[in-house]
Each structure stands twice: as structure tokens, then as C-alpha cells.
Amino acid sequence: MAKAKTVYVCSECGASQPRWAGQCDACRAWNTLREMRAPDGNRRGPVRGPLEPSHALPLSAIDADAAGRLVLPIGELNRLLGGGIVPGSVILLGGEPGIGKSTLVLQAAALLAEVAGPVLYVSGEESAQQLKLRAERLGLDGDRLYVLSETNLDAVLGEIDRLSPGAVVVDSIQTVYVPEVTSTAGSVTQVRESAAKLMRVAKARSLPMILIGHVTKSGDLAGPRVLEHMVDVVLQLEGDRYHSYRLLRSVKNRFGSTNDVGVFEMRGEGMVEIPNPSEVFLAERLAGAPGSCVTVTMEGTRPLLVEVQALVSQVQGQVPPRRMANGIDTNRLLLLVAVLAKRFGMPLGNADVFVNVVGGMHINEPALDLAVALAIVSSGRGAPVADDLVILGEIGLSGELRSVGQIERRLAEAAKFGYKRALVPEGALGRKLETGGLKAIGARTLGEALDAGVGGREERGRAD
């Protein structure tokens, strides 16, 4: 018997090569080649029917509204999808284990069944009994929701032909397999071929599909990168499993904006949308507490008010000081501590510095710099930041303040929640800020901002 031929397939891009190497020749990623058995050239692939002839049409003759969107009673999800689910679209939802992907999709599938007709829920990870127990806990009516516990894709496609559903959910794409492909389920080849088959069915039948995908340790979607290019929409469910709030972020969307985020809360009855997350994040803030201040972050095009907390504690003995950050990049915290110590003489060399963003959010944008710096100084001096003050700005290595993007929308959101003053970089005062009466206080340097925010001396400003 002839020895089975093997190839090495890249887990990032799906490219194959005859021998192993440390780096993929196609995408230049390191340590991503996996050994797999090459498909038998004598084996027949899937049988495809004759293709219908296609004809080109003038752009002016194409009706963009020929297929209306399927609107769900979940406002946050509809907004992320650009107004609803487009028939024939393939949506890929990723997230860490236990973050709530299956719960959210099961709720959406039950609601989608009321709009689009029968929905087929293909579960490759849980049994039908497990899904039934979850649906009962969520209080879902399953008269038009059909559950199929199967991993063989041919059996799934056969059930789609028999049932003719209005939508299909596959949980998860890494568990299904194509019998014609010799590699195991979850491999690069299987994931790519399974997604390609499902996508052909979705486009041919104008059948919306939701695929749930696993993620790697780094938080990226598992499987070949080509999977994200094949689908129409990629959504990422983020959040700390020890907090109840979840962010649903649009990473890719062919039918809407990729600059939006939806906020949900995980409760006993399932994922509940939060239409006004700023109010929720600030609901338990303790007024007048040193080391606490409020800033406005942009999640896509959506401004959110969040509380930044800091704690400065002097080190006892010869123990090295610690720098711990929860919700921001630790390297960014180290940079801000260095600027405070070098440029403004803050005695932080023998002090522990802890920073936390309330609510379990993780913020990467530099607009948070000034709020973090003022929270640290406020905690170190024991002087609270004014409760009616919101703080925005990026800090440079020389201690200068730099303006941030979409500052008008940020200040308008702060004014809506009753904030009277905003500490911003002086460069932003040259614009016409529509802030609903909120007073903008400008500062050129971090030193001026510290005097205005913690020291009590206001810099020059103006009321809009």
C-alpha cells in the first residue's frame, strides 16, 4: 500500500507547502504550519449541479432594496448589523469560552423564527436536551425553532433541503466536517471547506446564516484567516467573565458600519441589551472620593462615560513598587507614571500605583491619558476631583496635552448626563464645541491640567 502523502497547512492563511518550515511562505507567520494528510486525488469531490448562466446588468438596473432586512426586537444587534439581518448574509460571531455567544445566538434565533419562519439551530457541541434546558431558563418559545445535534455537514445540508428554514445557526463552525475531506474536524481545511459549502447554500437560497466561531488564546478567531474574508459580517463578543457587561463589536460588515458597538448585560434570563450604558457604568460611583474621575471614551462612533479609579499607596520596606492596570494597557500606565515623576516631580518611585476602569471595559485609546493621570494625582494628594468635571486628553512625553478625536460628540454626551465642566486640551478650544452649556476648560500642559482638575485653580475657558 502506498504511503499516505502529507502536506503542511498554515493555520493563519490556509496555504500549504510540501515540507515543514518555521515560517509560512505566504503570510510570513511563525510556527503556524500543521501536518495534515493530503486528499486522495482519486477521491471524487462533492457533486455540483450544472451552473445557470449569469448575465451582467447595468448598475442602474440593479435594485438594492430587492430583499428587505429581517428586523429583530434586539435594538443593539440591529444597529450593529446596519438595521437588521440581510437575507443571504453569513454572520460570524466569535468570543471567548463562556462569554455568552450561544446564549445570545439562541435568543436571536428564537426571535428570528418569529420574523423569518422556521430557524434551524445546528449544535455540534451540545445535545438537543442541553439546548432545551437553556431555552427554558431563558423563557424562549421553541415552536418554530428546530434543533439538530449533528456535525456531518452533508446531513446538515440534507436537513436544510427538507426543512427549508428561514435562517440557520451553526454552533460552532469548528465542530462540523465535510466527509470528502480527510482531515479532522476543526482543522484549517475542514473549517474552510465547511464555511464555503454553507456560504454557497446561503447565497443560492437567500438564507441568512449565523456561524459561531472559537477564538485563540490571543483573542483572534480560530481557523484560517480566509474564513473572516469569506463571510459578510464578523462580530466579536468581548467582556470580563467576572463582570456582567458584554460588548458586541462589529469587526467587519459589508452591509453597515464597522465603527459601532452594542452593550449587553448577562443576567439570569439571558443577554439583556443596555440602551444607555453610560448611566449604568456611573450608577455606583462614589461622589467626592479621591482617585476617581470620569472620562468619555469612543467605542466606534458611540460615546460612553466611564469612571477611572486610581490608588497610590506608599511601599513599606524594601519591596519594589508595583504598577497594576485593569482596563488599560499596562505599558501606557508605566508611561504616564514616568511623565508624572520626571516632568512634575510626583513622588511615585516608592509607591504602588493601581488603575482600574469600572465595569470591566478595556480601553486602548489615548484619550484616557489625562483622566488616568488626574486620578493618580488625586489619590496621591488625597484631593478629590470635582464631581461635575469630565476629563479628556492625550499626554505626550514632554507633558503637553494633545487633542482627541470626535471631542464634540464626547462633550455632548457628558452634557446630557449633567456634567457642567470639561477639562480638555487647549487646542480643542479653537473649535466651535456644541456642548449644551457645558464649560470647556483648556490646558496646554499636564501641569496646568493638574492645577485645574485637582489643585482647584481653573485655567482660561469659555462657556459654549
Summary of the structure (lengths in Angstrom):
residues: 464
radius of gyration: 26.6
end to end distance: 83.8
largest distance: 86.9
contacts: 1498
relative contact order: 0.09
helix: 28%
strand: 27%
